[in-house]
Amino acid sequence: MRIGELAERTGASPRSLRYYEQRGLLASERAANGYREYGTEAVERVRNIRLLLESGLTSEDIQELRNCLELDLVREPECAEAVALYEQRLQAVRERIDALTATERRLERHLAESAEA
């Protein structure tokens, strides 16, 4: 299928699909006329890439999961690499939340002290 059809079937823009290719997350063949041609497996792959990006992972993170991208990560989350990466990213998010909460408390304290002065 061509890039326009893949975009339509997955909801991704052609620009995004080209970006995924540049990052090594998606592959295409070139037809004799120079158009990109994608196999049917590209649909699941793009859906997974979009799911992972929407979940807060980066394209670099997703590169680590290249072997899992043709699985149905929604219905069959059996990719051990994905589970490990999810756990790592979740821990990083929790640490960031803790740091932001501490910053929020310090700023609230400074504002309260300023209001008293």
Secondary structure, 3 states (H helix, E strand, C coil): CEHHHHHHHHCCCHHHHHHHHHCCCCCCEECCCCCEECCCHHHHHHHHHHHHHHCCCCHHHHHCCHHHCCCCCCCCCCCHHHHHHHHHHHHHHHHHHHHHHHHHHHHHHHHHHHHHC
